[in-house]
Amino acid sequence: MMDMHVHFRNMITKEHQYHLNWSIELTDSLWFHIATYLTINDIHRLTRTCSRLHTLLTNNDFWSYLIRKQFGHAIWYRLIKNSSIFTDKNQISDSVNKVCRSKLIYLDLIKRKRIAFSEFNRFTLDTNRNYTTIIDPSSLNGSVLHIKDSLELCYTLHIETLFKDILPGKYDVIWRMKLDLPYMLGETEFFAVAEQINPGHIAYMRWTQDDFSSMYRCFYCDLTKTNLWFYQSIGYIEIHGDKPSNVYISMTNYDSIHAKYGVYLDYVELKHYLE
């Protein structure tokens, strides 16, 4: 009976020791695969568990693998294989010089690139009207930019903003907005371009009041009571080269006869165009 107890205890001990060696037993490729299901915080915690995982999960090969796995070959090739971005120490601050290049690029890729219209300091607004923000629980920041002209204010509408230091690549340009009425009179132009000497593809879309109405008809709703958000891509822009660039974005309504009444603007976003 004693021999059986000793044998069982030895089995438990060996099994326990085996489980303690999980970081050694698993191959690098398997750890790379596991990490694709983890959050950034989870990966950071793993790097603190042992020296092997710290070395494995803080090198360029690992973060390059994540970029290729999550964003595709085209983005990986543009930013990692065929690019010198973040190789110049002047491009990054001293506090992050020790962070591997691929990780810096990965962190930028997963960061949502949005500007909320409630952030007045991020936009240039025409001076023909008063702009206000109102509370809206369904918005990005809990409030939206509200344009509610009086009948005496009949001017063209122009709003512009700038995304700064965007990595090279292709990006969908997305506006989120809604109207009290299912249209905006006159022609409305949406425009976006990278601020480069020879910019790549430019995003441009022109809508009439009929185009706005057709969007609402897609929801089969009562047009007299409609108050729904548009999450609309106006096209994509492309940033050439291997250096970050600013991206200029604007919306203009040229109708100077009718007031702009009941226009709500939530945010504009750059979203990676996956190829």
C-alpha positions in Angstrom: 0.0 0.0 0.0 2.9 2.3 0.9 4.6 1.6 -2.4 1.5 2.5 -4.3 1.2 5.8 -2.4 4.8 6.6 -3.2 4.3 5.7 -6.9 1.2 7.9 -7.1 3.0 10.8 -5.4 5.9 10.5 -7.9 3.4 10.6 -10.8 1.8 13.8 -9.4 5.3 15.4 -8.9 6.3 14.6 -12.5 3.1 15.9 -13.9 3.4 19.0 -11.8 7.0 19.5 -13.0 5.8 19.1 -16.6 3.2 21.8 -16.3 5.8 24.1 -14.9 7.8 23.7 -18.1 5.1 24.9 -20.5 7.1 27.9 -21.6 9.9 25.6 -22.6 8.0 22.8 -24.2 5.9 24.9 -26.6 7.6 25.9 -29.9 8.0 29.5 -30.9 5.5 29.2 -33.8 2.9 27.9 -31.4 3.4 30.8 -29.0 3.1 33.2 -32.0 -0.2 31.5 -32.9 -1.5 31.7 -29.3 -0.7 35.4 -29.1 -3.0 36.2 -32.0 -5.9 35.5 -29.6 -4.5 37.7 -26.8 -4.9 41.4 -26.0 -1.9 43.7 -25.8 -2.2 43.6 -22.0 -2.2 39.8 -22.0 0.9 39.7 -24.2 2.7 42.2 -21.8 1.8 39.9 -18.9 3.2 36.9 -20.7 6.5 38.7 -21.2 6.9 39.0 -17.4 6.5 35.3 -16.7 9.9 34.1 -17.8 13.0 35.2 -19.7 12.2 33.0 -22.7 8.8 34.5 -23.4 10.2 38.0 -22.7 12.8 37.5 -25.5 10.3 35.8 -27.8 7.4 38.3 -27.5 9.5 41.5 -27.6 11.3 41.0 -30.8 10.6 42.3 -34.3 9.8 38.8 -35.7 6.9 38.3 -33.3 5.2 41.7 -33.9 5.9 41.4 -37.7 4.0 38.1 -37.5 1.0 39.7 -35.8 0.9 42.5 -38.4 0.9 39.9 -41.3 -1.7 37.7 -39.5 -4.2 40.4 -38.6 -3.8 43.0 -41.4 -2.7 40.9 -44.4 0.3 40.5 -46.6 -0.1 43.9 -48.5 0.1 46.0 -45.3 2.9 43.8 -43.9 4.9 44.2 -47.1 4.3 48.0 -47.3 5.2 48.8 -43.6 7.6 46.0 -42.6 9.2 44.3 -45.6 9.6 47.2 -48.0 9.8 50.2 -45.6 12.3 52.1 -43.4 9.6 53.7 -41.3 10.6 54.1 -37.6 14.2 53.1 -38.4 15.3 56.7 -38.0 15.6 57.5 -34.3 14.7 61.1 -35.1 11.2 59.9 -36.0 10.5 58.6 -32.5 11.0 60.0 -29.0 13.9 58.8 -26.8 11.4 57.2 -24.4 10.4 54.6 -27.0 13.8 54.1 -28.8 14.1 50.7 -27.1 10.8 49.5 -28.3 11.1 47.2 -31.4 10.1 48.8 -34.7 7.4 46.2 -35.6 5.7 46.7 -32.3 5.5 50.5 -32.8 3.9 49.9 -36.2 1.5 47.3 -34.8 0.3 49.6 -32.0 -0.3 52.3 -34.5 -2.3 50.0 -36.8 -4.7 48.8 -34.0 -5.3 52.3 -32.8 -8.7 53.7 -34.0 -8.2 56.8 -36.0 -11.2 58.9 -35.2 -11.9 62.6 -34.6 -15.2 63.4 -32.8 -17.0 66.5 -34.1 -17.6 67.5 -30.4 -13.9 68.4 -30.2 -14.2 71.9 -31.6 -10.4 72.5 -31.4 -9.8 69.6 -33.9 -11.9 71.3 -36.7 -12.0 74.4 -38.8 -15.6 75.6 -39.1 -17.0 78.3 -41.3 -18.0 81.5 -39.4 -21.4 81.9 -40.9 -23.3 80.2 -38.1 -23.2 79.2 -34.5 -22.2 75.6 -33.7 -23.4 73.8 -30.6 -23.0 70.4 -29.1 -25.8 68.4 -27.7 -25.9 65.2 -25.6 -26.5 62.0 -27.5 -25.9 58.7 -25.8 -25.6 56.9 -29.2 -22.6 59.0 -30.2 -18.9 58.4 -29.8 -18.2 60.7 -26.9 -21.7 61.2 -25.6 -22.3 64.4 -27.5 -22.5 65.6 -31.1 -22.0 68.7 -33.2 -25.5 70.1 -34.0 -26.2 72.5 -36.8 -29.5 74.2 -36.5 -29.6 77.3 -38.7 -32.5 79.8 -38.4 -34.3 80.8 -41.6 -32.2 84.0 -41.7 -28.9 82.0 -41.9 -28.7 80.7 -45.5 -25.0 80.1 -46.2 -22.9 77.4 -47.6 -21.5 75.0 -45.1 -17.9 74.1 -44.8 -16.1 71.9 -42.2 -12.6 70.6 -42.3 -10.1 68.7 -40.1 -6.7 67.1 -40.2 -5.4 63.7 -39.2 -1.8 64.0 -38.2 1.1 61.5 -38.8 -0.8 58.7 -40.4 1.3 55.7 -41.6 1.6 54.9 -45.3 -1.2 52.8 -46.7 -4.8 52.8 -47.9 -7.6 54.0 -45.6 -11.3 54.1 -46.0 -12.7 57.6 -45.0 -15.9 57.2 -43.0 -18.4 59.8 -41.8 -21.0 59.3 -39.1 -23.8 61.8 -39.3 -27.6 62.0 -39.2 -30.4 64.5 -40.2 -33.7 65.5 -38.8 -35.0 65.4 -42.3 -34.0 62.6 -44.7 -32.1 65.0 -46.9 -29.9 68.1 -47.1 -30.8 70.5 -49.8 -28.2 71.3 -52.5 -25.1 69.4 -53.3 -22.8 68.1 -50.5 -19.2 67.2 -51.2 -17.0 65.0 -49.1 -13.3 65.1 -49.8 -10.1 63.6 -48.3 -6.4 63.6 -49.5 -3.0 62.9 -48.0 -0.8 66.1 -47.7 2.0 64.9 -50.0 3.6 66.5 -53.0 2.3 63.7 -55.2 -0.6 62.3 -53.2 -2.0 58.8 -53.9 -5.7 58.0 -54.4 -8.1 60.8 -53.3 -11.5 60.1 -51.6 -14.3 62.1 -53.1 -18.1 61.8 -53.0 -20.9 64.2 -54.0 -24.4 63.7 -52.7 -27.6 65.5 -53.6 -30.7 65.5 -51.4 -32.0 62.5 -53.3 -28.9 60.6 -52.3 -29.5 61.3 -48.7 -33.1 60.2 -49.1 -32.1 57.0 -50.7 -30.0 56.1 -47.7 -33.0 56.3 -45.5 -35.2 54.3 -47.8 -32.8 51.4 -47.3 -34.2 51.1 -43.8 -37.8 51.1 -45.0 -38.8 53.7 -42.4 -41.1 56.7 -42.3 -39.2 59.5 -43.9 -41.0 62.1 -41.9 -39.8 60.7 -38.6 -36.3 59.5 -39.5 -33.4 60.2 -37.2 -30.8 57.5 -38.1 -27.0 57.6 -38.2 -25.1 57.2 -41.5 -21.9 55.2 -41.2 -20.9 56.0 -44.8 -17.6 55.5 -46.6 -16.8 58.3 -49.0 -14.0 56.3 -50.6 -10.4 55.6 -49.8 -7.2 57.6 -49.7 -3.6 56.4 -50.2 -0.4 57.6 -48.5 2.7 56.9 -50.6 6.3 56.5 -49.5 7.7 55.3 -46.1 7.0 58.3 -43.9 3.8 59.3 -42.0 1.7 62.0 -43.6 -1.2 64.3 -42.5 -4.6 63.7 -44.1 -6.9 66.6 -44.9 -10.7 65.9 -44.8 -13.6 68.3 -45.5 -17.4 68.4 -46.0 -19.0 71.3 -48.0 -22.6 72.0 -48.8 -22.9 74.7 -51.6 -26.5 75.6 -51.2 -26.7 79.2 -50.1 -30.5 79.5 -50.4 -31.7 77.0 -47.8 -30.8 76.9 -44.1 -28.9 73.9 -42.7 -31.4 72.6 -40.1 -31.1 69.5 -38.0 -27.7 68.3 -39.0 -25.9 66.1 -36.5 -22.2 65.1 -36.9 -20.6 62.5 -34.7 -17.2 61.6 -36.0 -14.9 61.1 -39.0 -12.7 58.0 -39.1 -9.8 56.6 -41.1 -10.1 52.8 -41.3 -7.5 50.5 -42.8 -8.4 49.4 -46.3 -7.7 45.7 -46.1 -6.5 44.3 -49.4 
